[in-house]
């Protein structure tokens, strides 16, 4: 019979460890350590410390930044868990230089570096540029929707929250009335009711305070949207797995190596309204990388249909960029999908198929029927004129299936036409509809998914970062920029390893 040595898994050990040796070349932590020690200028953090003559010495910001970025890279974003790793994880201890910060120190550091994180992000982008990871010829913009530290339970318009308050107060009244009528209730049942009553009254007070101090939130189109009591800057957002209470992390990514060159988090589902602002951030980043006054001139920006609007196309033109942003119907016009299920029943004739009669201010449809003017309306934040046909004119029309596609369950079908009022001399939306149907621009647009989607997959799926832990847009934006810094440093690490691999291959060839 075989006999083996006995082992003790729970045995504590005293080891002679050199912390410097724990940071192995070629790893993420080695690249992180090198960048923060040698490449990044972190002097901006010094302005927060006024303890040169009084007070205890502070933990160096570079140490806190190292352990936070490394733990985020492992998908650990809890301050308590990060503090625990500083005590028992050898790599984290090496990056922390055997310092063990309290979790409140880590939490306060993350939530308090609003201006500093933007500087760190810019510095990392600049390092990526120096390493040749940014080509600066084509960019793609998109957003990922992540839940935050806010509950959907506390969401609603002021009217909905008032109803919820009334309902809670009604339940509280029923509990009190129950106690008045029945004095023979057991102690256990009384205690449970009292605890429930206390919880409900706290909720009611919380709602009442919010109703008295806040107005209804307005969406991008001016409509009333749901507020949230715990974090009123977060949004009720439709995500890939249902409705969440959270933020939309938007990123602009370079096509060469999927390096994020601009990023910001917003508490809104509608991403398109932030397109001009993201272009400004991209221009600032690329100005530092390229050293040019107009670094976006002649470049291409790709975005999905959520970003299609006249204002966004004009903003790209102002930067002398070529925007490739399709309209919502572009796939339904694709001849390759004409016989497929995706296209079937979704064809819709746009304004190009209708003829305008200026004298009577009406449109004529392909079947020769009239669409009369119904007044000015606002659609998707754009003001325009509405034209409408008669249901009797559309009945039996040979073009009905291609002209009308409505989810409304009604027997009478009629066509409406929205004609935006032009704020600019040039109608770029119409030009984009014509341009995106050409094979050249379809091929260009097909690059979008391969440029920006892998970035979100790396952050959420590969690194396991699937939520924000902070509240308010300012603090959530800090976390989003940290996530983007983690991604970009990972790109630096991969590039450095590729260079080392090429150098080793060259040495082997020379030796041979």
C-alpha positions in Angstrom: 0.0 0.0 0.0 1.3 3.5 -0.9 2.2 5.8 1.9 2.3 9.7 1.6 3.4 12.6 3.7 0.8 14.2 5.8 0.1 17.9 5.1 -1.6 20.7 7.0 -3.6 23.1 4.8 -4.6 25.4 7.6 -1.0 25.9 8.9 0.2 29.5 9.2 3.6 30.2 7.8 6.4 32.7 8.4 8.1 33.3 5.1 11.1 35.4 4.1 9.5 37.2 1.1 10.9 40.0 -1.1 7.9 42.1 -2.2 9.8 43.4 -5.2 10.1 39.8 -6.6 6.4 39.3 -6.5 5.8 41.7 -9.3 6.8 39.5 -12.2 7.8 41.0 -15.6 5.2 40.5 -18.3 2.2 40.6 -16.0 -0.4 43.3 -15.7 0.8 44.3 -12.3 4.4 44.8 -13.6 3.1 47.2 -16.4 0.9 49.0 -13.9 3.8 49.4 -11.4 6.1 50.7 -14.1 3.6 53.2 -15.6 2.7 54.7 -12.2 6.3 54.9 -11.0 8.0 56.0 -14.2 5.5 57.4 -16.7 2.5 59.1 -15.0 2.7 62.5 -13.4 0.6 62.2 -10.2 1.6 65.6 -8.7 -2.1 66.7 -9.1 -2.9 64.6 -6.0 -0.6 66.6 -3.8 -3.0 69.5 -3.6 -5.3 67.5 -1.4 -2.7 67.0 1.4 -1.8 69.8 3.8 0.0 67.8 6.4 3.7 68.9 6.0 3.8 70.3 9.5 0.8 68.9 11.3 -1.2 65.7 11.1 -0.2 62.1 10.4 1.7 61.1 7.3 -0.7 60.1 4.4 -0.5 57.0 2.3 1.0 57.9 -1.1 -1.7 58.3 -3.8 0.4 56.2 -6.2 0.1 53.2 -3.8 -3.7 53.6 -3.5 -4.0 54.0 -7.2 -1.9 50.8 -7.8 -4.0 48.6 -5.5 -7.3 50.0 -6.7 -6.5 49.5 -10.4 -5.1 46.1 -9.9 -8.1 44.9 -7.9 -10.5 46.4 -10.4 -8.6 44.4 -13.1 -9.5 41.3 -11.1 -13.1 42.4 -10.9 -12.9 43.4 -7.2 -14.5 46.8 -6.8 -15.6 46.6 -3.1 -13.4 48.9 -0.8 -13.7 46.3 2.0 -12.5 43.5 -0.2 -9.6 45.6 -1.5 -8.6 46.4 2.0 -8.7 42.7 2.9 -6.5 41.8 0.0 -3.9 44.3 1.2 -3.5 42.0 4.2 -3.4 38.6 2.6 -2.8 38.8 -1.1 0.9 38.7 -1.9 0.7 40.7 -5.2 -1.5 43.3 -3.7 0.8 43.6 -0.7 3.7 44.0 -3.1 1.9 46.8 -5.0 0.9 48.4 -1.6 4.5 48.1 -0.4 3.2 46.4 2.7 0.9 49.3 3.6 -2.6 48.2 4.8 -5.0 51.0 4.2 -8.4 51.0 5.9 -11.4 50.4 3.6 -12.7 53.9 4.3 -9.4 55.4 3.1 -9.8 53.5 -0.2 -13.5 54.5 -0.5 -12.8 58.2 0.2 -9.9 58.1 -2.3 -12.0 56.7 -5.1 -15.0 58.9 -4.6 -12.9 62.0 -4.1 -10.7 62.1 -7.2 -13.0 63.7 -9.7 -10.4 66.1 -11.3 -7.5 63.8 -10.6 -8.9 60.7 -12.5 -9.4 62.7 -15.6 -5.7 63.7 -15.5 -4.7 60.0 -14.9 -6.9 58.9 -17.8 -5.3 61.5 -20.1 -1.8 60.4 -19.0 -2.5 56.8 -19.8 -4.0 57.7 -23.2 -0.8 59.7 -23.9 1.4 56.6 -22.9 -0.7 54.5 -25.3 0.0 57.0 -28.0 3.7 57.0 -27.3 3.6 53.2 -27.6 2.0 53.4 -31.1 -1.3 51.9 -30.0 -3.4 54.8 -31.3 -3.7 55.4 -35.0 -6.2 58.2 -34.8 -7.8 57.6 -38.2 -11.1 55.9 -37.3 -13.1 56.0 -34.0 -16.3 54.3 -32.8 -18.6 55.5 -30.1 -21.1 53.5 -28.0 -22.3 53.0 -24.4 -22.7 50.2 -22.0 -25.5 50.2 -19.4 -24.6 49.1 -15.9 -26.7 49.1 -12.7 -25.6 51.4 -9.9 -26.0 51.7 -6.1 -29.7 52.7 -6.4 -32.9 50.7 -6.2 -35.7 50.6 -8.7 -38.1 50.4 -5.8 -37.4 54.1 -5.1 -38.1 55.2 -8.7 -41.1 57.0 -10.1 -42.5 60.4 -11.1 -43.7 62.7 -8.3 -47.3 61.5 -9.0 -46.3 57.8 -8.7 -44.2 58.5 -5.5 -47.2 60.3 -4.0 -49.4 57.3 -4.6 -46.8 55.1 -3.1 -46.6 57.4 0.0 -50.4 57.3 0.3 -50.4 53.5 0.1 -47.7 53.1 2.8 -49.6 55.5 5.1 -52.8 53.5 4.5 -51.0 50.2 5.5 -49.6 52.0 8.6 -53.1 53.1 9.6 -54.4 49.6 9.2 -51.7 48.2 11.6 -52.5 50.9 14.2 -56.2 50.3 13.9 -55.6 46.5 14.3 -53.8 47.1 17.6 -56.6 49.4 18.9 -59.3 46.9 18.2 -57.5 43.8 19.4 -55.6 44.1 22.7 -55.2 40.3 23.0 -52.5 40.0 20.4 -49.5 38.0 21.4 -46.2 39.6 22.2 -44.5 38.1 19.2 -47.2 39.3 16.8 -47.1 42.8 18.4 -43.3 43.0 18.0 -43.5 42.0 14.4 -46.2 44.6 13.6 -44.2 47.3 15.4 -41.1 46.5 13.5 -43.1 46.6 10.2 -44.7 49.8 11.2 -41.3 51.4 11.9 -40.0 50.3 8.5 -43.0 51.6 6.7 -42.9 55.0 8.5 -39.3 55.4 7.6 -40.0 54.7 4.0 -43.0 57.2 4.1 -40.8 59.9 5.7 -38.1 59.3 3.0 -40.6 59.8 0.2 -42.2 62.8 1.8 -38.8 64.6 2.2 -38.0 63.8 -1.5 -41.4 65.1 -2.7 -40.9 68.4 -0.8 -37.3 69.1 -2.0 -37.3 67.8 -5.7 -39.1 68.6 -8.9 -39.9 66.1 -11.6 -37.0 65.1 -13.8 -37.1 65.9 -17.5 -35.8 63.7 -20.3 -33.9 64.6 -23.4 -37.2 65.5 -25.2 -38.6 67.5 -22.2 -41.0 64.7 -21.1 -41.3 63.8 -17.4 -39.2 60.8 -16.5 -38.8 58.7 -13.4 -36.9 60.2 -10.5 -35.0 58.1 -7.9 -35.0 58.8 -4.2 -31.6 57.1 -3.4 -29.7 58.6 -6.4 -31.8 61.0 -8.5 -29.0 61.4 -11.1 -29.2 57.7 -12.0 -31.7 56.6 -14.7 -34.2 53.9 -15.2 -32.5 52.3 -18.2 -33.4 49.4 -20.4 -30.4 47.1 -20.4 -29.6 43.8 -22.2 -31.2 41.8 -19.3 -34.2 44.0 -18.5 -34.7 47.4 -16.9 -32.0 48.6 -14.5 -31.5 51.6 -12.3 -28.1 52.8 -13.3 -25.8 54.7 -15.6 -24.7 54.6 -19.2 -20.9 54.4 -19.6 -20.1 55.9 -23.0 -16.7 55.4 -24.6 -15.0 56.6 -27.8 -12.5 53.9 -29.0 -9.6 54.1 -31.6 -9.8 51.5 -34.3 -6.1 50.4 -34.2 -6.0 48.6 -30.8 -9.4 49.4 -29.2 -7.8 52.0 -26.9 -10.4 54.2 -25.2 -9.6 57.9 -26.0 -12.6 59.5 -24.4 -15.1 58.4 -21.8 -17.9 59.6 -19.5 -20.9 58.2 -17.6 -24.4 59.6 -17.8 -27.7 58.7 -16.1 -29.7 58.6 -19.3 -30.7 55.9 -21.7 -30.5 58.3 -24.7 -26.9 58.3 -25.7 -27.2 60.4 -28.8 -27.6 63.7 -26.9 -24.0 63.5 -25.6 -22.4 62.9 -29.0 -21.1 66.6 -29.4 -19.7 66.5 -25.8 -17.9 63.2 -26.5 -16.4 64.7 -29.7 -14.9 67.6 -27.6 -13.3 65.1 -25.2 -12.0 63.1 -28.1 -10.5 66.2 -29.7 -8.7 67.1 -26.4 -7.3 63.6 -26.0 -6.0 63.4 -29.6 -4.6 66.9 -29.4 -2.3 65.7 -26.7 -1.5 62.5 -28.5 -0.9 64.0 -32.0 0.3 67.4 -31.0 -2.0 69.0 -33.7 -4.4 71.8 -33.3 -7.1 70.0 -35.4 -6.4 66.3 -34.7 -9.8 65.1 -35.9 -9.6 66.6 -39.3 -10.1 63.9 -42.0 -10.9 61.1 -39.5 -14.0 58.9 -39.4 -16.4 58.5 -36.5 -18.8 55.5 -36.4 -21.9 55.2 -34.2 -25.1 53.3 -34.2 -28.7 54.5 -35.0 -29.1 56.0 -31.5 -26.8 58.7 -32.5 -28.5 59.6 -35.8 -29.6 63.2 -35.7 -29.0 66.4 -37.6 -27.2 68.1 -34.6 -24.8 65.2 -34.3 -23.9 65.1 -38.0 -23.4 68.8 -37.9 -21.2 68.5 -34.9 -19.0 66.0 -36.7 -18.8 68.2 -39.8 -17.7 71.1 -37.6 -14.8 69.0 -36.5 -14.1 68.2 -40.2 -14.8 64.5 -39.4 -16.7 62.1 -41.6 -19.5 60.6 -39.6 -21.0 57.3 -40.6 -24.2 57.0 -38.5 -27.1 55.1 -40.1 -30.7 56.0 -39.7 -33.2 53.5 -38.1 -34.5 52.2 -41.4 -31.2 51.5 -43.2 -31.3 47.8 -42.6 -34.8 47.5 -44.0 -33.5 49.1 -47.2 -30.8 46.5 -47.5 -31.4 44.4 -50.6 -29.4 41.5 -49.1 -32.0 41.2 -46.3 -35.0 41.7 -48.6 -36.2 38.1 -48.4 -35.1 37.5 -44.8 -37.2 37.5 -41.7 -35.4 40.6 -40.4 -36.8 42.7 -43.2 -40.2 41.0 -43.8 -43.0 43.4 -42.9 -40.7 46.2 -41.9 -40.4 48.1 -45.2 -41.4 51.7 -44.9 -41.2 54.4 -47.6 -39.5 57.5 -46.3 -40.0 61.1 -47.3 -38.0 60.6 -50.6 -41.0 58.7 -52.0 -43.4 61.6 -51.4 -43.8 64.7 -53.6 -44.2 68.1 -51.9 -46.7 70.7 -53.2 -45.5 74.0 -52.0 -48.6 76.0 -53.1 -51.1 74.0 -51.0 -48.5 72.8 -48.4 -49.2 69.2 -48.7 -47.5 65.9 -49.9 -48.6 63.5 -52.5 -47.9 59.8 -51.9 -46.7 57.2 -54.5 -50.4 56.2 -55.0 -51.4 59.8 -55.8 -53.2 60.5 -52.5 -52.8 63.7 -50.5 -51.2 64.1 -47.0 -52.5 67.3 -45.5 -50.6 69.6 -43.0 -51.6 68.9 -39.3 -49.4 71.4 -37.5 -46.0 71.5 -35.8 -44.9 68.7 -33.5 -41.7 67.7 -31.6 -40.3 64.2 -32.3 -37.0 63.0 -30.7 -36.1 66.5 -29.6 -36.5 67.7 -33.2 -39.2 70.2 -34.2 -41.0 69.5 -37.5 -44.2 69.6 -39.5 -46.7 66.7 -39.4 -48.6 65.6 -42.5 -51.3 63.0 -42.4 -53.4 61.0 -44.9 -57.0 59.8 -44.7 -57.6 56.2 -43.6 -60.0 55.9 -46.5 -57.3 56.8 -49.0 -54.9 54.2 -47.6 -57.5 51.4 -47.6 -56.7 49.0 -50.5 -53.6 50.9 -51.5 -51.1 48.6 -53.4 -48.2 50.1 -51.4 -49.8 49.7 -48.0 -47.3 47.0 -46.8 -44.3 49.0 -47.8 -45.7 52.3 -46.6 -47.3 51.6 -43.2 -45.8 49.4 -40.4 -47.5 50.1 -37.2 -47.9 48.1 -33.9 -51.2 49.9 -33.2 -54.1 47.4 -33.1 -56.6 49.3 -35.2 -58.6 48.6 -38.3 -58.1 52.1 -39.8 -54.5 52.6 -41.0 -53.2 55.9 -42.3 -49.8 57.4 -43.1 -48.1 60.2 -41.2 -45.1 62.1 -42.4 -42.7 64.0 -40.1 -40.7 66.7 -41.9 -38.1 68.3 -39.6 -37.7 72.0 -39.8 -34.1 72.6 -40.9 -31.9 74.5 -38.5 -29.0 74.3 -40.9 -28.5 75.2 -44.6 -27.5 71.6 -45.4 -29.7 68.6 -44.6 -27.0 66.1 -43.5 -29.6 63.5 -42.3 -30.9 63.1 -45.9 -27.4 62.9 -47.3 -26.5 60.3 -44.7 -29.6 58.1 -45.6 -28.4 58.1 -49.2 -24.7 57.6 -48.3 -25.2 54.7 -45.9 -26.9 52.7 -48.7 -23.7 52.6 -50.8 -21.5 49.5 -50.5 -18.4 51.7 -49.6 -20.1 53.1 -46.5 -21.7 49.8 -45.5 -18.2 48.3 -45.5 -16.9 51.2 -43.3 -19.8 50.9 -40.9 -19.3 47.2 -40.5 -16.1 48.0 -38.6 -18.0 49.6 -35.7 -18.9 46.5 -33.8 -15.3 45.1 -34.0 -13.9 48.4 -32.7 -16.1 49.3 -29.7 -17.9 46.2 -28.6 -14.8 44.2 -27.6 -14.0 47.1 -25.1 -17.2 46.5 -23.2 -16.8 42.7 -23.4 -13.3 43.1 -21.8 -14.6 45.3 -19.0 -17.8 43.5 -18.1 -17.3 39.8 -19.1 -13.5 39.3 -19.0 -12.8 41.5 -15.9 -16.2 40.9 -14.2 -17.0 44.5 -13.7 -20.7 44.5 -14.0 -22.0 47.5 -11.9 -21.2 50.8 -10.3 -20.9 50.9 -6.5 -21.1 54.7 -6.0 -24.0 57.3 -6.2 -24.3 60.5 -8.1 -23.1 61.1 -11.7 -19.9 62.8 -10.5 -18.7 59.7 -8.5 -20.0 57.1 -11.0 -18.0 58.9 -13.7 -14.9 58.5 -11.6 -15.5 54.7 -11.5 -16.2 54.6 -15.2 -12.9 56.4 -16.0 -11.1 53.9 -13.6 -12.6 51.0 -15.6 -11.4 52.6 -18.8 -7.9 53.1 -17.3 -7.8 49.4 -16.4 -8.7 48.5 -20.0 -6.1 50.8 -21.5 -3.3 49.6 -19.2 -4.2 46.1 -20.2 -3.6 47.2 -23.8 -0.2 48.6 -22.8 0.7 45.3 -21.1 -0.3 43.3 -24.3 1.8 45.6 -26.5 4.8 45.3 -24.2 4.6 41.5 -24.2 4.3 41.5 -28.0 7.5 43.6 -28.3 9.4 41.2 -25.9 8.2 38.3 -28.0 9.5 39.8 -31.2 12.8 40.6 -29.6 13.2 37.0 -28.3 12.3 35.7 -31.8 14.9 38.0 -33.4 17.6 36.8 -31.0 16.7 33.1 -31.8 17.0 33.8 -35.5 20.3 35.6 -35.1 21.6 32.7 -33.0 20.5 30.2 -35.7 
